[in-house]
Amino acid sequence: MSMKYDLLWLAIVTTLPITSLYAQDDFGFDDEEEPAAESSMNFIEIGMGGVSDDNGKLGGFSDNLDGEGALVIGEIHLETSTDTSVTYLDLSQTPYNKNGSIGYWRPGDLKAEIYGYDSRKIEKFNVLTKYADSGNATDLAIRNNEPGRRTYRVERDTYGIAVTKFLGKYWSLSADYNRQKKEGTKTLGDHESSDAILPSVIDYEHDRFTIGAHYRGEKLVVGTSYYLSAFTNDNDAVRLFDNGVLLGELGLEPDNKFSRFELDGLYRIGGRTSLNWIVNWSKAEQDETIIGDDPLLLPGSNIDGEVERLNGRITLSSRPIKNFNYKLEYAYRDRKANHDPIDLDYRRDSKVFDKEQDTY
């Protein structure tokens, strides 16, 4: 059986007036006048397309491609430049997502941007399932088997702010914070046979924060950064009911936190030899109550998990002559699990074991 997807694109580009400075560089126009002190690059791009098939595979990541019909894409870029700074606004619509950013840039001094974008994952297939296809609640009641085409959709929105401050010729400080929000319904089960599908509601929030300092000299380059990730799931479990009787609970992704501190650098020894290094320490934490109806998992207990890792690598590389080069490297890895194991049965437990490794 073969499938054919027809996707027709027609692009129409309209560019707003650009200063003579850009015209000379790009097209070689001859202009005797001096370019203005202030300049701007502004443009509007408009695209049109058409889809002739509503198969779910084509629209697996886009509502615009999920069904037969026309679609519109485009981008707007507005920019104001002076001899010392640039301010810009950028908005775009593609078949797959929307993007937007507004920023300010003063070379050698400050760069700041507020940004946002969205995306989605769409599953659309024929399925036979006992459970409701809407997936709009974490409490699912068993219904009669109803074969048919089901659609499950997950929306992901991300927005954040990034700032870089330059301190003189060699130093800079940077910070970036963004939050990702995921909502919708995904499916759990056997997707190949499509006969054991369970809708699961998604309500995630993921906060990420990075701050760093960087030095870039003629021979020495050093960077240090701290990264923090906090994941929150507002739905603890999917609960299954039959005629008002709770059949069981399936635990979903638990809340967790991850942090990492990193130091890396490069030192140039002459023109053909360099020394590189990277060291990072991280900690992953999870403190959630176990949910489930398996007696081996001890429902109601708390894993209180914590794993620390220390990784390091140093490399000396050189090319002393044209047809000869070498690299000397040492790497160290250490993992420590700071939590008590949960007994699953007499043969195994849940502990992440400690590990130490040296590589030369």
C-alpha positions, 0 to 999 in steps of 0.5 A: 500500500502506498501513500502520496502527500501533495504539498504545494508552496507559493512564496511571495516576498515583499521587502520594505525600503532598505538604506542605500548602504545595504543596496550598495553592498548587495546589488552594486547600485551606484549612489553618490550620496553618503549613507545615513547615520541611522539605518534599518533592515525591515522586511515582510515575507508572505507565503501561501501553501496547500495540502491535498491529503488529511493523513495524520502522518503529514500533520504529525507536528502541525495543525496547519498540515493536519487537514486538507486545505490552504495555509499561510506562512510568513515573517515580519522583521522590524529593525532600527539601527544607529551607530551604537545600537540595534533594536529589533522585532521578529515574528514568524509563522511556519507550517509547524510553529510560531516564533517571536522575539524582541531584542536590543543589542549594543555591540561590546556592551549589552545584548538582551532578548525576550523570545517565545515559540510553540510546537505540537505533537499530533497522533492520529490513527485508527484505534480500538480502545476501552477508554475515552478518546477525549483525554480531558481528565485523569480519571478515565471511565471504561466504555464499550469498545468503539473503533474509529479514528482518534486524535491526540494532541500535545501543545508545547509553549516556551518563552524566556529572556536572555541577557549578555553583559560585556565587561571590557574587551575580554569578559562577559556575563550571561543569563538565560531563563525560560519556561516550557508549558506542555498540555494536551493528551498523549497515548500510552500502550502498544502503538504498533498494534493499536489495540492497547491504547490508554489516553494520558493527560499532560500538564507539565511545567519545566523551568530552566535557568543558566548563568555564566561568566566567560573570559576570551583572551588571545591565548586563554579562554575560560567559561563557567556556568550554573544550570538549574532545571525544575520539572513539575507534573500537575497530574500524579497518575491516571486512575481507571474506573469501571462502573464507579469502581477504581481498578487501579492507578498508573503513576506518571512522570514525577516532579524532579530537579537537576542542577549542574556547575561547569568549568571549561577552558582552552589554553594555546601553547604556541601555534600548534599545541593546545590544552583543553579541559572541562569539569562539571558536577551535577545533582539530580533529585526526585522526591515523589510518592510511588503510585501504582497497584503492584504490591512489589512497588510499595504504593505510598512509600517515597523514593527520596532519590538523589544522584551526584555526578562528577565528570572531568576531562583534560586533553593536550593536542598538538601537530608539531609537523605537517604529517604528524599529530597527537592527543593525550587525554585523561577522563574521570567519572564518578557517580554517587547515589545518596538514597536507600534502595526500595526492595522490589523483590528478593533479587533486585532493588531500585538503587542507582549504584555508585560508579567510578571510572578513569580513562587514559 
